[in-house]
């Protein structure tokens, strides 16, 4: 029986690229996104056709614990969990509404807890499993005008390290990747001038691609069991 990977935020960007890569690696897949049903099913059909693995798709707002519980029950046995779903909010912290704050924190951080809380028990029973949390360099350094996003990713980093220590005796690996700027829809709010300014600060002189991010994620998932509790940075030499 093939192992199954559950990927959130799988309809585009890093999530979709990771789904394709894990499908090519022979994993059955359970792909999740909030509302992009058409795009998610296109990814699902593409992977099934090209990789021959089983691929299920489900809509779920991962910031809602009740929806997460129903989705996890549908997913069944999960051997690899990739917590990728995230949103951003750009603006002055003093201009943020309470609903904006909770929306970012619940989607980027609380959702990681919701998924892990439900999936970890089955991993513990099997004494095996891998969890990969997609984070950001802003979780380490902080970003002006992105207080909530930075706080959420800093929380993901600390959560990763703490849970890794908790689960290491059960041979379950928990790691994260702190990505720099990757070419995804999360950057649509930036002007061309702003993106050019960001690129000038990156020694690699370009943004990373979702495919490169997926290769990084798959590489960490393939690391020896002793590799756990790490937040690995991939940012083109930026930080």
C-alpha positions in Angstrom: 0.0 0.0 0.0 1.3 3.4 -1.0 1.8 6.1 1.7 -0.5 9.1 1.6 0.4 12.8 1.7 -2.1 15.5 2.8 -1.2 19.0 1.4 -3.1 22.1 2.3 -3.2 25.1 0.0 -2.7 22.7 -2.9 -4.5 24.4 -5.7 -1.6 26.6 -6.8 1.9 27.8 -6.0 4.1 25.9 -3.6 1.2 23.5 -2.7 0.4 22.5 -6.3 4.1 22.1 -7.1 4.6 19.9 -4.1 1.6 17.8 -5.0 3.0 17.2 -8.4 6.5 16.3 -7.0 5.1 13.9 -4.4 2.8 12.3 -7.0 5.8 11.7 -9.2 7.6 10.2 -6.1 4.7 7.6 -5.8 2.7 9.0 -2.9 -1.1 8.9 -2.9 -2.4 12.4 -2.4 -5.2 14.2 -0.5 -5.2 17.8 -1.7 -6.9 20.6 0.1 -7.8 24.2 -0.6 -10.3 26.7 0.7 -12.3 27.7 -2.4 -10.5 27.2 -5.7 -12.4 24.0 -6.6 -11.9 24.2 -10.3 -8.1 24.7 -10.0 -7.8 22.0 -7.4 -9.5 19.4 -9.6 -7.4 20.4 -12.6 -4.3 19.6 -10.4 -5.9 16.3 -9.3 -6.7 15.1 -12.8 -3.2 16.1 -14.0 -1.5 14.2 -11.3 -3.7 11.1 -11.7 -3.0 11.1 -15.4 0.8 11.7 -15.2 1.7 9.7 -12.0 -0.9 7.0 -11.8 -1.4 7.6 -8.0 -4.6 8.0 -6.1 -5.5 11.6 -5.7 -8.4 13.0 -3.8 -9.4 16.6 -3.5 -11.4 18.5 -0.8 -12.5 22.0 0.0 -11.8 23.0 3.5 -11.3 26.3 5.3 -8.4 25.2 7.5 -9.0 28.2 9.9 -12.2 26.4 10.9 -11.5 23.5 13.3 -14.9 21.9 12.6 -14.2 21.8 8.8 -10.7 20.5 9.5 -12.1 17.6 11.6 -14.5 16.6 8.9 -11.8 16.8 6.2 -9.3 14.7 8.2 -11.9 12.0 8.8 -12.4 11.9 5.0 -8.7 11.7 4.4 -8.2 8.6 6.5 -4.6 7.4 7.1 -2.0 10.2 6.5 1.7 9.5 6.5 3.0 12.9 5.4 1.4 16.2 6.4 2.4 19.3 4.5 0.9 22.4 6.2 1.2 24.9 3.3 -2.0 27.0 3.4 -1.3 30.7 4.2 -2.5 34.2 3.6 -0.9 37.6 4.0 -2.0 41.0 5.1 0.0 44.1 4.1 -0.6 47.3 5.9 0.2 49.2 9.1 -0.4 47.2 12.2 -2.5 50.0 13.7 -4.8 49.9 10.7 -5.5 46.2 11.1 -9.0 45.2 12.3 -9.4 42.4 14.8 -11.0 40.2 12.1 -8.0 40.8 9.8 -5.6 39.7 12.7 -7.6 36.6 13.5 -8.0 35.7 9.9 -4.2 35.6 9.3 -3.3 34.0 12.6 -6.0 31.3 12.3 -5.2 30.4 8.7 -1.4 30.4 9.1 -0.8 29.2 12.7 -4.0 27.8 14.3 -4.6 25.6 11.3 -1.2 24.0 11.8 -2.3 23.0 15.3 -5.8 21.9 14.1 -4.2 19.5 11.5 -1.5 18.2 13.7 -3.8 17.6 16.7 -5.9 15.3 14.6 -3.3 13.6 12.5 -0.5 13.1 15.0 -2.4 10.4 17.0 -2.5 8.0 14.0 1.2 8.7 13.4 2.0 7.9 17.0 0.1 4.6 16.7 2.2 3.7 13.6 5.4 5.0 15.2 6.1 6.8 11.9 5.2 9.9 10.0 6.5 13.2 8.7 5.2 16.8 9.1 6.5 19.6 7.0 5.4 23.2 7.8 5.8 25.8 5.2 7.1 29.0 6.9 8.8 32.2 5.8 12.0 34.2 6.5 9.7 36.8 8.0 9.0 34.4 10.8 12.7 34.9 11.8 13.3 38.5 10.8 9.9 40.2 10.8 8.7 42.3 8.0 7.5 45.9 8.1 3.8 46.2 7.3 3.3 42.5 7.8 3.1 42.2 11.6 0.4 39.5 11.6 2.0 37.4 8.9 5.4 37.6 10.6 3.9 36.7 13.9 2.1 33.7 12.5 5.2 32.4 10.8 7.3 33.0 13.9 4.7 30.9 15.7 5.0 28.2 13.1 8.7 28.0 13.6 8.5 27.7 17.4 5.6 25.2 17.1 7.7 23.1 14.7 10.7 22.9 17.1 8.5 22.1 20.1 6.4 19.5 18.4 9.5 17.8 17.0 10.9 17.3 20.5 7.5 15.9 21.6 7.3 13.4 18.8 10.9 12.4 18.3 10.5 9.4 20.7 7.8 8.1 18.3 10.1 8.4 15.2 8.0 11.2 13.8 9.9 14.0 12.1 8.7 17.6 12.2 10.5 20.3 10.2 9.8 23.6 8.5 11.1 25.5 5.5 11.4 29.3 5.9 11.1 30.5 2.3 12.2 33.8 0.9 10.1 35.4 -1.9 8.7 32.7 -4.1 6.8 33.4 -7.4 3.3 32.9 -6.1 0.0 34.7 -6.0 0.8 36.0 -2.6 2.9 38.6 -4.3 0.1 40.1 -6.4 -0.3 43.1 -4.1 3.2 44.4 -4.9 3.8 46.7 -7.8 6.4 46.0 -10.4 8.7 48.6 -8.9 8.4 47.0 -5.4 9.2 43.6 -6.8 12.2 45.0 -8.7 13.4 46.5 -5.4 13.0 43.2 -3.6 14.9 41.3 -6.3 17.8 43.8 -6.0 18.2 42.8 -2.4 18.4 39.1 -3.2 21.9 37.9 -4.0 20.5 35.3 -6.5 19.0 38.3 -8.3 15.6 36.6 -8.8 12.6 35.1 -7.0 12.5 31.4 -6.2 10.1 29.2 -8.1 7.3 27.0 -6.7 9.1 24.0 -8.3 12.3 24.8 -6.4 10.3 25.1 -3.2 8.7 21.7 -3.9 12.1 20.1 -4.5 13.3 21.6 -1.1 10.2 20.2 0.6 10.6 16.7 -0.9 14.3 16.8 0.0 13.5 17.4 3.6 10.8 14.8 3.6 13.5 12.3 2.3 16.0 13.1 5.0 17.1 10.5 7.6 14.8 10.1 10.6 17.4 11.8 12.8 16.7 15.1 11.0 14.0 16.7 13.0 13.1 20.0 14.7 14.8 22.1 12.0 13.6 25.3 10.3 15.6 25.4 7.1 16.0 28.7 5.2 15.7 28.9 1.4 15.9 32.4 0.2 18.6 32.9 -2.5 21.0 34.2 0.1 18.7 37.0 1.1 19.0 36.7 4.9 
